[in-house]
Amino acid sequence: MTSVFDLAPAVPVVPVVVIEDAADAVPLARALVAGGLPLIEVTLRTPAALDAIRAIADGVPEAVVGAGTVVSAAGVADAVGAGARFLVSPGWTDGLLDAMREPGVPFLPGVSTASEVVALLERGVTDMKFFPAEAAGGVPYLTSLAGPLPRARFCPTGGVSPANASRYLALPNVSCVGGTWMLPADALAGRDWARVEALARQVAALLG
């Protein structure tokens, strides 16, 4: 199976998007792609999320759209049915892991402890989301995992910002980070897609 980290290997930052109005999905995705951030995680936290994923999958082919906050087998099926090309969960259970494996798309189960990492490695999973990154120990914690668990690769999300993103990305076991700082609430509310594109471009330039 293709890794999430291989879908856009030159892109170190995944925008984590909460979309309230599906009509905003296409212009938002176009702004992120134009700014150099084509790997887009749309969280399943709003009633508009699945329609937003469908709109991006159909209308912005240069984007790689996935679904985040996947917490159930039904959520997996709905997201993949809407066109999600990858799946991200904040945590995992055996049942959820089985459901995420089933459709054959890349996925990142969430972990925050060494025991969860070991349990996933036992099940053949090496790509994981580290969440909530800062609250769970941040850069020092991931640094401590690299020695005993070198096969695990992470996408830290939760508290990642321009101030610490470079430190995460410097770690040998971090392949990308997820964040929201290029998506300020006032820009989304005002549909200021030019500002979103400019912020995305800054992120891509800073970390490229």
C-alpha positions in Angstrom: 0.0 0.0 0.0 1.2 3.5 -0.8 2.2 5.5 2.3 0.4 8.8 3.1 3.9 10.2 3.2 4.5 9.3 -0.4 1.4 10.9 -1.7 3.2 14.3 -1.8 6.7 13.5 -0.6 8.1 17.0 -1.2 5.3 18.6 0.9 6.2 18.7 4.6 3.0 20.4 5.9 -0.5 19.1 5.7 -3.2 21.8 6.2 -5.9 20.5 8.6 -9.1 22.0 7.5 -12.5 22.4 9.2 -15.1 23.4 6.5 -18.4 24.8 7.6 -19.8 25.5 4.1 -19.1 23.0 1.3 -19.3 25.9 -1.1 -15.9 27.1 0.3 -14.2 23.8 -0.3 -13.1 24.3 -3.9 -11.7 27.9 -3.6 -10.0 27.0 -0.4 -8.4 23.9 -1.9 -7.3 25.9 -4.9 -5.7 28.5 -2.7 -3.8 25.9 -0.8 -2.6 24.2 -3.9 -1.5 27.5 -5.5 0.4 28.2 -2.3 2.3 24.9 -2.6 0.3 22.8 -0.1 -1.6 20.2 -2.1 -2.0 17.5 0.6 -5.2 18.6 2.4 -6.9 16.9 5.4 -10.6 17.8 5.7 -11.8 16.9 9.2 -15.1 15.1 9.7 -16.2 17.5 12.3 -18.9 19.4 10.5 -22.0 18.4 8.5 -20.4 19.9 5.4 -17.2 17.8 5.6 -18.2 14.9 3.2 -19.6 17.3 0.6 -16.4 19.3 0.9 -14.3 16.2 0.3 -16.4 15.3 -2.7 -16.2 18.8 -4.1 -12.4 19.0 -3.8 -12.0 15.5 -5.2 -14.1 16.4 -8.2 -13.2 20.0 -8.7 -9.5 20.3 -7.8 -7.7 17.2 -9.3 -4.3 18.6 -8.4 -5.2 18.4 -4.7 -4.7 15.2 -2.7 -7.7 15.4 -0.4 -8.1 13.1 2.7 -10.3 12.8 5.7 -9.3 13.5 9.3 -11.0 12.9 12.6 -12.0 9.4 11.3 -13.3 7.6 14.4 -15.6 4.8 13.1 -16.0 2.2 10.4 -19.0 4.2 9.0 -16.7 7.3 8.9 -14.2 5.3 6.9 -16.8 4.2 4.4 -18.3 7.6 4.0 -15.0 9.4 3.6 -13.7 6.9 0.9 -17.0 7.0 -0.8 -16.8 10.8 -1.0 -13.3 10.6 -2.6 -10.9 10.8 0.2 -7.5 9.5 -0.9 -6.1 9.0 2.7 -7.5 8.7 6.2 -6.4 10.1 9.5 -7.6 9.3 13.0 -6.9 10.9 16.3 -6.5 7.4 17.9 -7.2 3.8 17.1 -8.8 0.6 18.2 -8.6 -2.8 16.6 -12.0 -2.3 15.0 -11.1 1.1 13.6 -7.8 -0.2 12.4 -9.4 -3.0 10.5 -11.9 -0.6 8.9 -9.1 1.7 7.8 -7.2 -1.1 6.2 -10.2 -2.4 4.3 -10.6 0.2 1.4 -6.9 0.1 0.5 -6.2 3.8 0.8 -3.3 5.1 3.0 -4.1 5.9 6.6 -2.5 7.4 9.7 -3.8 6.0 13.0 -3.3 8.4 15.9 -0.9 7.6 18.8 0.4 9.4 21.8 2.2 6.7 23.8 5.1 4.2 23.2 2.7 1.3 23.9 0.4 2.4 21.1 3.3 2.7 18.7 4.5 -0.8 19.6 1.0 -2.2 19.2 0.7 -0.7 15.7 4.2 -2.0 14.7 3.1 -5.5 15.8 0.2 -5.1 13.3 2.5 -4.0 10.5 1.7 -0.3 10.6 4.7 2.0 10.5 3.0 5.3 9.5 1.2 7.1 12.3 -0.2 10.5 13.4 1.3 11.8 16.7 -1.6 13.6 18.5 -1.9 15.8 20.3 1.7 16.5 19.6 2.6 19.3 22.0 0.4 18.1 24.8 1.8 14.5 24.4 5.4 15.6 24.8 6.3 17.2 21.5 9.8 17.2 20.0 11.5 15.7 23.1 9.1 12.8 23.2 9.5 11.9 19.5 13.2 12.2 19.9 13.1 9.6 22.7 11.1 7.2 20.5 13.5 7.3 17.5 16.1 5.1 19.2 14.0 2.2 20.4 11.4 2.4 17.7 13.2 3.4 14.5 10.6 1.9 12.1 7.8 4.2 13.2 7.3 7.4 11.1 5.1 10.2 12.3 3.0 13.2 11.3 2.8 15.3 14.5 -0.4 17.4 14.7 -1.8 19.4 17.5 0.0 22.5 18.7 2.3 22.6 15.7 3.1 26.1 14.6 5.6 28.3 12.7 7.6 28.5 15.9 8.2 24.7 16.2 7.4 23.1 12.8 11.1 23.2 11.7 12.1 21.4 14.9 9.7 18.6 14.3 10.7 18.2 10.7 14.3 18.0 11.6 13.6 14.7 13.5 14.5 11.5 11.6 11.2 9.9 12.5 9.0 12.8 11.3 7.9 12.8 7.7 5.5 15.8 7.8 3.5 17.9 10.2 -0.2 18.8 10.3 -1.3 22.3 11.2 -3.9 25.0 10.9 -1.9 28.2 11.2 -2.1 28.9 7.4 -5.9 28.9 7.8 -6.8 31.7 10.3 -10.4 31.8 11.3 -11.0 35.4 10.1 -9.6 34.6 6.6 -11.9 31.6 6.3 -14.9 33.6 7.6 -14.2 36.4 5.2 -13.4 34.0 2.3 -10.1 35.7 1.8 -8.6 33.0 -0.4 -5.8 35.3 -1.5 -4.6 35.5 2.1 -4.8 31.8 2.5 -2.7 31.3 -0.6 -0.1 33.8 0.6 0.1 32.1 4.0 0.4 28.7 2.4 3.2 30.1 0.1 5.0 31.3 3.2 4.8 27.9 4.8 6.0 26.2 1.7 8.9 28.6 1.4 9.8 28.5 5.1 10.0 24.7 5.2 10.8 23.8 1.6 
